[in-house]
């Protein structure tokens, strides 16, 4: 009988302990310090040509769900931005500087406008390639400046690349084989610079070509593009947010 009573008491103690642990975890999550996510870049994170929520606030929502914390998003991206203009933002725009100082995560997607398709170069890849080293140099400076401003020593910088720096999917195909081939090569050059900068700076990296086109880059990404063939639609922004959140969760060990 004493043994039975003892087991019952232990069971009760275990149940009480479990309840206290659950309550403690819930309380910790509820009182955890809020996180701030900042997005820098061009018209893609801005949400151009999509009457939808762009991926930076979607990423914040996903991060809030996975972390149990409140996560706010500041979308400081600008349509038409280049690596030079983003660097200037971080040097002189006081609102952007304040947001980065308070950030725990910064998403950066920039570089496509530096090599925007133009009639002078046309599909001549060699005409765009001299710009790529400048993209990489500016991007490295952007990451360094971001870290120098941040007050969070564990700040996570996330660099996102492009499925295409020009038109994509069926919209590129309509321009002809030479356009498709040139778009793929220029995109590869820019994405290589972004990926290298991520590795050299200790930043996280999101491969959006894989997200949109599959691991071998063989799928048609048209379903993720808006009517201009250049920017993501609502489904595309959701896809980007999912890919970014997976990388951020890993980077923050959530």
C-alpha positions as CSV (number, residue, x, y, z in Angstrom):
1,X,0.0,0.0,0.0
2,X,2.8,2.5,0.9
3,X,4.4,1.7,-2.5
4,X,1.2,2.5,-4.3
5,X,0.7,5.7,-2.4
6,X,4.2,6.6,-3.1
7,X,3.7,6.1,-6.9
8,X,0.5,8.2,-6.8
9,X,2.4,11.0,-5.0
10,X,5.2,10.8,-7.5
11,X,2.7,10.9,-10.3
12,X,1.1,14.0,-8.8
13,X,4.4,15.7,-8.3
14,X,5.4,14.9,-11.9
15,X,2.1,16.3,-13.2
16,X,2.5,19.5,-11.1
17,X,6.1,19.8,-12.3
18,X,5.0,19.5,-15.9
19,X,2.3,22.1,-15.4
20,X,4.8,24.5,-13.9
21,X,7.2,23.9,-16.7
22,X,4.5,24.5,-19.3
23,X,3.4,27.7,-17.5
24,X,7.0,28.9,-17.2
25,X,7.6,28.3,-21.0
26,X,4.4,30.1,-21.9
27,X,5.3,33.0,-19.6
28,X,8.9,33.2,-21.0
29,X,7.6,33.3,-24.6
30,X,5.0,36.0,-23.7
31,X,7.6,38.2,-22.0
32,X,10.5,37.6,-24.4
33,X,12.1,40.7,-25.9
34,X,10.4,41.6,-29.2
35,X,12.5,41.2,-32.3
36,X,12.8,43.7,-35.2
37,X,13.3,42.7,-38.8
38,X,14.5,45.3,-41.4
39,X,14.5,44.9,-45.2
40,X,16.8,46.8,-47.5
41,X,16.9,46.5,-51.3
42,X,15.0,47.2,-54.4
43,X,11.5,46.7,-55.9
44,X,11.3,43.0,-55.1
45,X,11.2,43.4,-51.3
46,X,9.2,46.6,-51.8
47,X,6.4,44.6,-53.4
48,X,6.2,46.5,-56.7
49,X,3.5,45.4,-59.1
50,X,1.8,43.2,-56.6
51,X,-1.3,44.3,-54.7
52,X,-0.2,42.0,-51.8
53,X,1.8,41.9,-48.7
54,X,5.5,41.7,-49.7
55,X,7.9,39.1,-48.3
56,X,9.6,41.2,-45.5
57,X,6.4,41.4,-43.3
58,X,5.5,37.9,-44.2
59,X,8.9,36.7,-43.0
60,X,8.4,38.6,-39.8
61,X,5.0,36.8,-39.3
62,X,6.7,33.4,-40.0
63,X,9.5,34.2,-37.6
64,X,7.0,35.2,-34.9
65,X,5.2,31.9,-35.3
66,X,8.4,29.9,-35.1
67,X,10.0,31.8,-32.2
68,X,7.0,32.6,-30.1
69,X,8.1,36.3,-30.0
70,X,6.6,39.4,-31.3
71,X,8.4,40.4,-34.5
72,X,8.0,43.8,-36.2
73,X,9.0,44.5,-39.8
74,X,10.5,47.8,-41.2
75,X,10.5,47.6,-45.0
76,X,13.1,50.2,-46.0
77,X,13.5,48.9,-49.6
78,X,13.1,51.3,-52.5
79,X,11.9,50.6,-56.0
80,X,14.8,51.2,-58.5
81,X,17.4,51.0,-55.8
82,X,21.0,50.0,-56.6
83,X,23.8,48.8,-54.4
84,X,25.1,52.4,-54.4
85,X,21.8,53.9,-53.3
86,X,21.3,51.4,-50.5
87,X,24.8,52.2,-49.2
88,X,23.9,55.9,-49.2
89,X,20.7,55.0,-47.3
90,X,22.8,53.5,-44.5
91,X,25.1,56.5,-44.4
92,X,22.6,59.3,-44.5
93,X,19.0,58.3,-44.0
94,X,18.4,58.7,-40.3
95,X,15.1,56.7,-40.3
96,X,16.8,53.7,-41.9
97,X,19.8,54.1,-39.6
98,X,17.5,54.0,-36.6
99,X,15.8,50.9,-37.8
100,X,19.0,49.0,-38.5
101,X,20.4,50.0,-35.0
102,X,17.4,48.4,-33.4
103,X,17.3,45.3,-35.7
104,X,17.9,41.7,-34.8
105,X,17.6,40.5,-38.4
106,X,18.3,42.4,-41.7
107,X,17.2,41.1,-45.1
108,X,19.1,42.5,-48.1
109,X,18.2,41.9,-51.7
110,X,20.0,44.2,-54.1
111,X,22.0,44.2,-57.3
112,X,19.5,43.5,-60.2
113,X,19.2,47.2,-61.1
114,X,23.0,47.6,-61.3
115,X,22.8,45.3,-64.3
116,X,19.4,46.2,-65.6
117,X,18.8,45.2,-69.3
118,X,19.4,48.1,-71.6
119,X,19.3,48.6,-75.4
120,X,23.0,49.6,-75.5
121,X,24.2,46.3,-74.2
122,X,21.3,44.2,-75.4
123,X,22.0,40.5,-74.9
124,X,25.8,41.0,-74.9
125,X,26.7,39.5,-71.5
126,X,30.3,40.9,-71.6
127,X,28.8,44.4,-71.5
128,X,27.2,43.8,-68.1
129,X,30.0,41.8,-66.5
130,X,32.3,44.7,-65.6
131,X,29.6,45.9,-63.2
132,X,29.6,42.7,-61.1
133,X,32.8,43.5,-59.1
134,X,31.3,46.8,-58.1
135,X,28.1,45.0,-57.0
136,X,30.1,42.7,-54.8
137,X,32.3,45.6,-53.4
138,X,29.2,47.7,-52.6
139,X,27.3,44.7,-51.1
140,X,30.3,43.9,-48.8
141,X,30.3,47.6,-47.7
142,X,26.5,47.4,-47.1
143,X,26.9,44.4,-44.9
144,X,29.8,45.9,-43.0
145,X,27.9,49.2,-42.5
146,X,24.8,47.3,-41.3
147,X,26.9,45.5,-38.6
148,X,28.6,48.7,-37.5
149,X,25.2,50.3,-36.9
150,X,23.5,47.4,-35.1
151,X,23.4,47.3,-31.4
152,X,22.6,43.6,-31.3
153,X,25.9,41.7,-31.3
154,X,24.1,38.6,-32.6
155,X,22.5,40.5,-35.6
156,X,21.7,38.1,-38.4
157,X,22.2,39.6,-41.9
158,X,20.4,37.6,-44.7
159,X,21.4,38.1,-48.3
160,X,18.8,37.0,-50.9
161,X,19.6,36.5,-54.6
162,X,17.4,36.5,-57.7
163,X,15.6,33.9,-59.8
164,X,16.4,36.3,-62.7
165,X,17.8,39.8,-62.7
166,X,15.7,40.4,-65.9
167,X,12.4,39.0,-67.0
168,X,11.7,35.5,-66.0
169,X,9.6,32.4,-67.0
170,X,7.4,32.8,-70.1
171,X,8.1,36.5,-70.2
172,X,11.8,35.9,-70.9
173,X,11.0,33.2,-73.4
174,X,8.9,35.6,-75.4
175,X,12.0,37.7,-75.9
176,X,13.9,34.9,-77.6
177,X,16.6,32.4,-76.9
178,X,19.4,35.0,-76.9
179,X,17.6,36.9,-74.2
180,X,17.0,33.8,-72.0
181,X,20.6,32.7,-72.3
182,X,21.9,36.2,-71.4
183,X,19.5,36.6,-68.5
184,X,20.6,33.3,-67.1
185,X,24.3,34.2,-67.3
186,X,24.0,37.7,-65.9
187,X,21.8,36.3,-63.1
188,X,24.4,33.7,-62.4
189,X,27.2,36.3,-62.2
190,X,25.2,38.5,-59.8
191,X,24.1,35.6,-57.7
192,X,27.6,34.3,-57.4
193,X,28.7,37.7,-56.1
194,X,25.9,37.7,-53.6
195,X,26.6,34.2,-52.4
196,X,30.4,34.9,-52.2
197,X,29.7,38.1,-50.1
198,X,27.5,36.1,-47.8
199,X,30.2,33.5,-47.2
200,X,32.9,36.1,-46.7
201,X,30.9,38.2,-44.3
202,X,29.3,35.4,-42.3
203,X,25.9,36.3,-43.5
204,X,23.0,33.9,-44.2
205,X,22.2,33.2,-47.8
206,X,18.8,32.5,-49.5
207,X,18.9,30.9,-52.9
208,X,15.8,32.2,-54.6
209,X,16.6,30.5,-57.9
210,X,16.2,27.2,-56.1
211,X,13.0,28.4,-54.4
212,X,11.4,29.5,-57.7
213,X,13.0,27.1,-60.2
214,X,13.9,24.0,-58.1
215,X,17.3,22.7,-56.9
216,X,18.5,22.2,-60.5
217,X,17.1,25.6,-61.7
218,X,15.1,23.7,-64.3
219,X,11.5,24.6,-63.5
220,X,9.4,27.4,-65.1
221,X,9.0,30.1,-62.4
222,X,6.1,31.9,-64.3
223,X,3.5,30.9,-61.6
224,X,5.4,33.1,-59.1
225,X,5.6,36.2,-61.3
226,X,3.3,39.2,-61.5
227,X,1.9,40.4,-64.8
228,X,5.1,42.4,-65.7
229,X,7.2,39.2,-65.7
230,X,9.8,41.0,-63.5
231,X,8.4,41.0,-59.9
232,X,6.8,38.4,-57.7
233,X,3.1,38.0,-57.3
234,X,1.4,37.1,-54.0
235,X,2.4,33.4,-54.3
236,X,6.0,34.5,-55.2
237,X,6.3,36.7,-52.1
238,X,4.9,33.8,-49.9
239,X,7.5,31.5,-51.5
240,X,10.3,34.0,-50.7
241,X,9.1,34.4,-47.2
242,X,9.1,30.7,-46.6
243,X,12.6,30.3,-48.0
244,X,13.9,33.2,-45.9
245,X,12.2,32.1,-42.7
246,X,13.8,28.6,-43.0
247,X,17.3,30.2,-43.3
248,X,16.6,32.6,-40.5
249,X,15.3,29.9,-38.2
250,X,18.5,28.0,-38.8
251,X,20.7,31.0,-38.4
252,X,19.0,32.0,-35.1
253,X,18.8,28.3,-33.9
254,X,15.1,28.4,-33.5
